[in-house]
């Protein structure tokens, strides 16, 4: 695969969330919430399996987009599904989803290469990576099963005249604030997962040690993803929780600038805590809408716009790193963006609902 094709491959998740995610509410209204989720999981399964079998780099990219588009569609619909099935348990339901997501991310990062080596039928490296990537099809196929039953009893969730429109959400304070907040927290995470292994290698760690530090960072999110959404829903002062999690970023960034080696474990854990703003953002989507329809559109707008903002993170950090040949300026860039994220979290912590801010509701 050429360098431009590899660069396009890393950009596919952002493109999928921006394009496909924006269509999720319309698809749910026209087809049904559970049917669309079923189609999304089928796309993930088919894309993962087929891309492991293809010999063409171009077809590999197309099939990868099919897989990540399905994942993007399902991820955007999750807050709406939670709102429909567990409106009084948004925190626990979102916590469970976020925890499984964190386990999956950590598992994929740590197990794909060993699986490729262990499952290779010969000493052929190419044969190994196909097995390593294709093995995740099994989990995707298992995830299809519950949606087969749910889709049979699906119903159209909203009449066209009462639908919550994508562009209408864009003009609400809740929608705009949540989109930028989601984008800034995703930007931090994209930059961290894309560049922090290189940061630790430059600090003197071996590639294996740097990978373990990134694994620790990711693993930190697993228990916190299960706990923090529950705490956010129950908190009397949710802004305190949101600010406390975000505050881990500046402490870690300053620490990495001052002493990236001796306290590397501490900085990795603190950075991991900071990235748990993602499950908190998903929880806020469910808390800032009254209906499953409103939640679906708010989720689609927040995530599609948010991931367009996030795509700048790895690019800007990489450009600053290349221009300065060091990590002080890139870390200062990430540090500066914590401030608007924290400011937005204070506003989003106040009770408000996107449906109440729509033009029709204000008449």
LOFI-504202 format. One record per residue (C-alpha): x, y, z; chain. Coordinates in nm, 3 decimals, padded with zeros to 5 digits. Each point is the difference from the previous one (the first is absolute). Layout:
! residues N
+---------+---------+---------+-------+
|       x |       y |       z | chain |
+---------+---------+---------+-------+
|       X |       Y |       Z |     A |
...
+---------+---------+---------+-------+
END
This chain:
! residues 363
+---------+---------+---------+-------+
|       x |       y |       z | chain |
+---------+---------+---------+-------+
|  00.000 |  00.000 |  00.000 |     A |
|  00.140 |  00.341 | -00.100 |     A |
|  00.047 |  00.288 |  00.245 |     A |
| -00.302 |  00.195 | -00.135 |     A |
| -00.215 | -00.312 |  00.029 |     A |
|  00.123 | -00.059 |  00.355 |     A |
| -00.082 |  00.362 |  00.088 |     A |
| -00.349 | -00.041 | -00.147 |     A |
| -00.048 | -00.318 |  00.203 |     A |
|  00.069 |  00.184 |  00.327 |     A |
| -00.248 |  00.272 | -00.101 |     A |
| -00.288 | -00.238 | -00.077 |     A |
| -00.152 |  00.001 |  00.352 |     A |
| -00.027 |  00.378 | -00.001 |     A |
| -00.150 |  00.003 | -00.349 |     A |
| -00.248 | -00.269 |  00.099 |     A |
| -00.117 |  00.181 |  00.312 |     A |
| -00.029 |  00.330 | -00.184 |     A |
| -00.190 | -00.132 | -00.303 |     A |
| -00.181 | -00.316 |  00.107 |     A |
| -00.062 |  00.113 |  00.357 |     A |
| -00.188 |  00.306 | -00.123 |     A |
| -00.245 | -00.227 | -00.185 |     A |
| -00.080 | -00.214 |  00.305 |     A |
| -00.313 |  00.190 |  00.120 |     A |
| -00.155 |  00.002 | -00.348 |     A |
|  00.070 | -00.370 | -00.043 |     A |
| -00.149 | -00.078 |  00.342 |     A |
| -00.318 |  00.196 | -00.084 |     A |
| -00.045 | -00.162 | -00.341 |     A |
|  00.109 | -00.358 |  00.076 |     A |
| -00.024 | -00.040 |  00.377 |     A |
|  00.255 |  00.041 |  00.277 |     A |
|  00.069 | -00.370 |  00.056 |     A |
|  00.002 | -00.089 | -00.369 |     A |
|  00.259 |  00.267 | -00.073 |     A |
|  00.213 | -00.124 |  00.289 |     A |
| -00.029 | -00.354 | -00.140 |     A |
|  00.108 |  00.123 | -00.343 |     A |
|  00.291 |  00.183 |  00.162 |     A |
|  00.122 | -00.316 |  00.174 |     A |
| -00.038 | -00.201 | -00.320 |     A |
|  00.213 |  00.260 | -00.178 |     A |
|  00.268 | -00.031 |  00.268 |     A |
| -00.001 | -00.380 | -00.028 |     A |
|  00.008 | -00.008 | -00.380 |     A |
|  00.265 |  00.271 | -00.023 |     A |
|  00.233 | -00.163 |  00.251 |     A |
| -00.028 | -00.342 | -00.164 |     A |
|  00.029 |  00.112 | -00.361 |     A |
|  00.294 |  00.234 |  00.053 |     A |
|  00.200 | -00.285 |  00.157 |     A |
| -00.050 | -00.203 | -00.318 |     A |
|  00.060 |  00.257 | -00.273 |     A |
|  00.327 |  00.028 | -00.191 |     A |
| -00.065 |  00.356 | -00.118 |     A |
|  00.118 |  00.303 |  00.197 |     A |
| -00.277 |  00.213 | -00.148 |     A |
| -00.269 | -00.253 |  00.088 |     A |
|  00.151 | -00.032 |  00.348 |     A |
| -00.059 |  00.373 |  00.048 |     A |
| -00.359 | -00.023 | -00.126 |     A |
| -00.079 | -00.296 |  00.226 |     A |
|  00.167 |  00.170 |  00.295 |     A |
| -00.230 |  00.297 | -00.057 |     A |
| -00.301 | -00.235 | -00.003 |     A |
|  00.107 | -00.139 |  00.337 |     A |
|  00.072 |  00.334 |  00.167 |     A |
| -00.316 |  00.151 | -00.152 |     A |
| -00.202 | -00.271 |  00.171 |     A |
|  00.181 |  00.067 |  00.326 |     A |
| -00.060 |  00.373 | -00.036 |     A |
| -00.371 | -00.050 | -00.067 |     A |
| -00.041 | -00.226 |  00.303 |     A |
|  00.201 |  00.229 |  00.227 |     A |
| -00.212 |  00.301 | -00.092 |     A |
| -00.321 | -00.194 |  00.069 |     A |
|  00.109 | -00.137 |  00.340 |     A |
| -00.113 |  00.307 |  00.203 |     A |
| -00.341 | -00.017 | -00.169 |     A |
| -00.029 | -00.373 |  00.074 |     A |
|  00.088 |  00.067 |  00.362 |     A |
| -00.262 |  00.278 |  00.014 |     A |
| -00.266 | -00.231 | -00.142 |     A |
|  00.072 | -00.313 |  00.204 |     A |
|  00.145 |  00.142 |  00.323 |     A |
| -00.111 |  00.364 |  00.039 |     A |
|  00.038 | -00.022 |  00.377 |     A |
|  00.336 | -00.180 | -00.016 |     A |
|  00.198 |  00.213 | -00.242 |     A |
|  00.308 | -00.004 |  00.221 |     A |
|  00.026 | -00.378 |  00.054 |     A |
| -00.090 | -00.084 | -00.361 |     A |
|  00.250 |  00.247 | -00.145 |     A |
|  00.259 | -00.122 |  00.251 |     A |
| -00.044 | -00.359 | -00.115 |     A |
|  00.033 |  00.097 | -00.367 |     A |
|  00.304 |  00.219 |  00.064 |     A |
|  00.169 | -00.273 |  00.203 |     A |
| -00.049 | -00.261 | -00.271 |     A |
|  00.131 |  00.252 | -00.253 |     A |
|  00.311 |  00.063 |  00.213 |     A |
|  00.059 | -00.373 |  00.042 |     A |
| -00.034 | -00.048 | -00.375 |     A |
|  00.242 |  00.281 | -00.079 |     A |
|  00.257 | -00.127 |  00.248 |     A |
| -00.041 | -00.356 | -00.122 |     A |
|  00.039 |  00.098 | -00.365 |     A |
|  00.315 |  00.201 |  00.073 |     A |
|  00.161 | -00.275 |  00.205 |     A |
| -00.122 | -00.320 | -00.169 |     A |
| -00.012 |  00.055 | -00.377 |     A |
|  00.374 | -00.048 | -00.054 |     A |
|  00.028 | -00.307 |  00.229 |     A |
| -00.308 | -00.147 | -00.169 |     A |
|  00.157 |  00.061 | -00.340 |     A |
|  00.308 | -00.195 |  00.106 |     A |
| -00.187 | -00.278 |  00.178 |     A |
| -00.261 | -00.060 | -00.270 |     A |
|  00.231 |  00.010 | -00.299 |     A |
| -00.022 | -00.335 | -00.177 |     A |
|  00.352 |  00.045 | -00.135 |     A |
|  00.291 |  00.226 |  00.068 |     A |
| -00.145 |  00.245 | -00.253 |     A |
| -00.045 |  00.342 |  00.160 |     A |
| -00.278 |  00.094 | -00.243 |     A |
| -00.196 | -00.311 |  00.090 |     A |
|  00.039 |  00.092 |  00.366 |     A |
| -00.140 |  00.353 | -00.021 |     A |
| -00.303 | -00.125 | -00.190 |     A |
| -00.081 | -00.241 |  00.282 |     A |
|  00.069 |  00.265 |  00.262 |     A |
| -00.236 |  00.254 | -00.155 |     A |
| -00.258 | -00.255 | -00.108 |     A |
| -00.028 | -00.157 |  00.345 |     A |
| -00.195 |  00.303 |  00.126 |     A |
| -00.278 | -00.096 | -00.241 |     A |
| -00.109 | -00.263 |  00.253 |     A |
| -00.083 |  00.263 |  00.263 |     A |
| -00.176 |  00.218 | -00.257 |     A |
| -00.213 | -00.295 | -00.111 |     A |
| -00.096 | -00.077 |  00.360 |     A |
| -00.104 |  00.364 |  00.043 |     A |
| -00.247 | -00.041 | -00.288 |     A |
| -00.207 | -00.266 |  00.179 |     A |
| -00.198 |  00.209 |  00.254 |     A |
| -00.092 |  00.254 | -00.267 |     A |
| -00.158 | -00.272 | -00.213 |     A |
| -00.266 | -00.044 |  00.268 |     A |
| -00.043 |  00.370 |  00.076 |     A |
| -00.033 |  00.100 | -00.365 |     A |
| -00.304 | -00.227 | -00.044 |     A |
| -00.198 |  00.215 |  00.242 |     A |
|  00.130 |  00.335 | -00.122 |     A |
| -00.218 |  00.298 | -00.065 |     A |
|  00.048 |  00.335 | -00.166 |     A |
|  00.096 |  00.229 |  00.286 |     A |
| -00.133 |  00.334 | -00.118 |     A |
| -00.236 |  00.146 | -00.254 |     A |
|  00.170 |  00.216 | -00.258 |     A |
| -00.179 |  00.312 |  00.117 |     A |
|  00.126 | -00.039 |  00.356 |     A |
|  00.357 | -00.102 | -00.077 |     A |
|  00.288 |  00.180 |  00.168 |     A |
|  00.200 |  00.139 | -00.291 |     A |
|  00.379 | -00.012 | -00.025 |     A |
|  00.044 |  00.366 | -00.096 |     A |
| -00.249 |  00.113 |  00.262 |     A |
|  00.216 | -00.160 |  00.270 |     A |
|  00.299 |  00.190 | -00.138 |     A |
| -00.172 |  00.327 |  00.092 |     A |
| -00.058 | -00.093 |  00.364 |     A |
|  00.241 |  00.087 |  00.283 |     A |
| -00.002 | -00.360 |  00.123 |     A |
|  00.073 | -00.139 | -00.347 |     A |
|  00.279 |  00.244 | -00.080 |     A |
|  00.165 | -00.031 |  00.341 |     A |
| -00.015 | -00.378 |  00.005 |     A |
|  00.141 | -00.027 | -00.354 |     A |
|  00.303 |  00.216 |  00.084 |     A |
|  00.048 | -00.176 |  00.335 |     A |
| -00.016 | -00.340 | -00.169 |     A |
|  00.245 |  00.120 | -00.264 |     A |
|  00.253 |  00.135 |  00.248 |     A |
| -00.001 | -00.313 |  00.217 |     A |
|  00.032 | -00.219 | -00.310 |     A |
|  00.284 |  00.218 | -00.130 |     A |
|  00.192 | -00.062 |  00.321 |     A |
| -00.058 | -00.375 | -00.023 |     A |
|  00.093 | -00.024 | -00.370 |     A |
|  00.322 |  00.191 |  00.060 |     A |
|  00.087 | -00.210 |  00.305 |     A |
| -00.061 | -00.338 | -00.164 |     A |
|  00.174 |  00.114 | -00.317 |     A |
|  00.315 |  00.154 |  00.146 |     A |
|  00.068 | -00.088 |  00.363 |     A |
|  00.181 | -00.324 | -00.085 |     A |
|  00.241 |  00.213 | -00.204 |     A |
|  00.029 |  00.247 |  00.289 |     A |
|  00.111 | -00.274 |  00.237 |     A |
|  00.237 | -00.149 | -00.256 |     A |
|  00.163 |  00.340 | -00.038 |     A |
|  00.031 |  00.017 |  00.379 |     A |
|  00.215 | -00.313 | -00.005 |     A |
| -00.244 | -00.288 |  00.035 |     A |
|  00.020 | -00.299 | -00.232 |     A |
| -00.284 | -00.054 | -00.248 |     A |
| -00.132 | -00.283 |  00.219 |     A |
|  00.011 |  00.216 |  00.314 |     A |
| -00.169 |  00.289 | -00.180 |     A |
| -00.271 | -00.239 | -00.115 |     A |
| -00.054 | -00.120 |  00.355 |     A |
| -00.038 |  00.359 |  00.120 |     A |
| -00.266 |  00.062 | -00.266 |     A |
| -00.163 | -00.326 |  00.108 |     A |
| -00.003 |  00.121 |  00.362 |     A |
| -00.150 |  00.329 | -00.115 |     A |
| -00.275 | -00.182 | -00.187 |     A |
| -00.055 | -00.256 |  00.275 |     A |
| -00.056 |  00.277 |  00.253 |     A |
| -00.320 |  00.090 | -00.182 |     A |
| -00.160 | -00.343 |  00.051 |     A |
| -00.105 |  00.026 |  00.367 |     A |
| -00.061 |  00.375 | -00.022 |     A |
| -00.228 | -00.037 | -00.302 |     A |
| -00.220 | -00.220 |  00.217 |     A |
| -00.005 |  00.235 |  00.299 |     A |
|  00.007 |  00.358 | -00.127 |     A |
| -00.325 |  00.008 | -00.206 |     A |
| -00.188 | -00.130 |  00.305 |     A |
|  00.155 |  00.269 |  00.217 |     A |
| -00.082 |  00.271 | -00.254 |     A |
| -00.370 | -00.087 | -00.002 |     A |
| -00.020 | -00.005 |  00.380 |     A |
|  00.227 |  00.297 |  00.072 |     A |
| -00.156 |  00.305 |  00.164 |     A |
|  00.278 |  00.208 | -00.155 |     A |
|  00.087 | -00.174 | -00.327 |     A |
|  00.227 |  00.285 | -00.106 |     A |
|  00.240 | -00.097 |  00.279 |     A |
|  00.036 | -00.351 | -00.142 |     A |
|  00.044 |  00.123 | -00.357 |     A |
|  00.262 |  00.254 |  00.105 |     A |
|  00.180 | -00.250 |  00.221 |     A |
|  00.042 | -00.247 | -00.285 |     A |
|  00.111 |  00.272 | -00.242 |     A |
|  00.252 |  00.130 |  00.256 |     A |
|  00.200 | -00.320 | -00.035 |     A |
|  00.110 |  00.112 | -00.347 |     A |
|  00.199 |  00.311 |  00.100 |     A |
|  00.164 | -00.181 |  00.292 |     A |
|  00.111 | -00.281 | -00.233 |     A |
|  00.114 |  00.234 | -00.277 |     A |
|  00.208 |  00.217 |  00.229 |     A |
|  00.146 | -00.313 |  00.156 |     A |
|  00.095 | -00.136 | -00.342 |     A |
|  00.175 |  00.326 | -00.083 |     A |
|  00.192 |  00.009 |  00.328 |     A |
|  00.080 | -00.368 |  00.061 |     A |
| -00.136 | -00.250 | -00.253 |     A |
|  00.207 | -00.295 |  00.126 |     A |
|  00.009 | -00.055 |  00.376 |     A |
| -00.374 |  00.062 |  00.049 |     A |
| -00.112 | -00.138 | -00.336 |     A |
| -00.245 | -00.241 |  00.164 |     A |
| -00.168 |  00.287 |  00.186 |     A |
| -00.031 |  00.213 | -00.313 |     A |
| -00.140 | -00.296 | -00.196 |     A |
| -00.269 | -00.063 |  00.262 |     A |
| -00.094 |  00.369 |  00.024 |     A |
| -00.021 |  00.028 | -00.378 |     A |
| -00.220 | -00.310 | -00.005 |     A |
| -00.231 |  00.158 |  00.258 |     A |
| -00.023 |  00.308 | -00.220 |     A |
| -00.113 | -00.206 | -00.299 |     A |
| -00.303 | -00.120 |  00.196 |     A |
| -00.164 |  00.326 | -00.102 |     A |
| -00.127 | -00.217 | -00.290 |     A |
| -00.250 | -00.208 |  00.204 |     A |
| -00.094 |  00.318 |  00.186 |     A |
| -00.077 |  00.170 | -00.333 |     A |
| -00.217 | -00.295 | -00.104 |     A |
| -00.185 |  00.024 |  00.331 |     A |
| -00.058 |  00.372 | -00.051 |     A |
| -00.161 | -00.074 | -00.337 |     A |
| -00.259 | -00.215 |  00.174 |     A |
| -00.052 |  00.252 |  00.278 |     A |
| -00.051 |  00.301 | -00.228 |     A |
| -00.292 | -00.137 | -00.203 |     A |
| -00.351 | -00.099 |  00.105 |     A |
| -00.087 | -00.257 | -00.268 |     A |
|  00.172 | -00.281 | -00.192 |     A |
| -00.051 |  00.202 | -00.320 |     A |
|  00.162 |  00.309 |  00.150 |     A |
|  00.280 | -00.211 |  00.143 |     A |
|  00.072 | -00.159 | -00.339 |     A |
|  00.025 |  00.336 | -00.177 |     A |
|  00.202 |  00.160 |  00.280 |     A |
|  00.235 | -00.299 | -00.005 |     A |
|  00.037 |  00.015 | -00.378 |     A |
|  00.070 |  00.373 | -00.004 |     A |
|  00.238 | -00.008 |  00.296 |     A |
|  00.201 | -00.293 | -00.128 |     A |
|  00.011 |  00.088 | -00.370 |     A |
|  00.109 |  00.359 |  00.067 |     A |
|  00.214 | -00.109 |  00.293 |     A |
|  00.204 | -00.248 | -00.199 |     A |
|  00.061 |  00.260 | -00.271 |     A |
|  00.155 |  00.215 |  00.272 |     A |
|  00.192 | -00.297 |  00.139 |     A |
|  00.171 | -00.085 | -00.329 |     A |
|  00.218 |  00.309 |  00.044 |     A |
|  00.155 | -00.140 |  00.318 |     A |
|  00.249 | -00.255 | -00.134 |     A |
|  00.081 |  00.219 | -00.301 |     A |
|  00.077 |  00.314 |  00.203 |     A |
|  00.192 | -00.189 |  00.267 |     A |
|  00.203 | -00.180 | -00.265 |     A |
|  00.071 |  00.324 | -00.186 |     A |
|  00.110 |  00.178 |  00.317 |     A |
|  00.220 | -00.296 |  00.093 |     A |
|  00.164 |  00.001 | -00.342 |     A |
|  00.048 |  00.377 |  00.000 |     A |
|  00.151 |  00.024 |  00.349 |     A |
|  00.163 | -00.344 |  00.028 |     A |
| -00.134 | -00.033 |  00.352 |     A |
| -00.310 | -00.045 |  00.211 |     A |
| -00.029 |  00.323 |  00.196 |     A |
| -00.193 |  00.193 | -00.265 |     A |
| -00.236 | -00.289 | -00.090 |     A |
| -00.077 | -00.056 |  00.368 |     A |
| -00.061 |  00.373 |  00.049 |     A |
| -00.246 | -00.013 | -00.291 |     A |
| -00.194 | -00.282 |  00.167 |     A |
|  00.025 |  00.177 |  00.334 |     A |
| -00.152 |  00.319 | -00.141 |     A |
| -00.302 | -00.188 | -00.136 |     A |
| -00.089 | -00.135 |  00.343 |     A |
| -00.123 |  00.347 |  00.102 |     A |
| -00.290 |  00.032 | -00.250 |     A |
| -00.093 | -00.364 |  00.060 |     A |
| -00.023 |  00.066 |  00.374 |     A |
| -00.199 |  00.321 | -00.056 |     A |
| -00.252 | -00.181 | -00.221 |     A |
| -00.038 | -00.280 |  00.254 |     A |
| -00.120 |  00.249 |  00.262 |     A |
| -00.284 |  00.113 | -00.227 |     A |
| -00.090 | -00.355 | -00.102 |     A |
| -00.022 | -00.101 |  00.366 |     A |
| -00.304 |  00.227 |  00.043 |     A |
| -00.340 | -00.163 | -00.065 |     A |
| -00.120 |  00.081 | -00.353 |     A |
| -00.165 | -00.193 | -00.284 |     A |
|  00.059 |  00.037 | -00.370 |     A |
| -00.373 | -00.038 | -00.083 |     A |
| -00.080 |  00.305 |  00.216 |     A |
|  00.246 |  00.211 | -00.201 |     A |
| -00.132 | -00.090 | -00.345 |     A |
| -00.169 |  00.283 | -00.196 |     A |
| -00.344 | -00.165 |  00.022 |     A |
|  00.027 | -00.028 |  00.379 |     A |
|  00.081 |  00.370 |  00.040 |     A |
| -00.309 |  00.123 | -00.188 |     A |
+---------+---------+---------+-------+
END
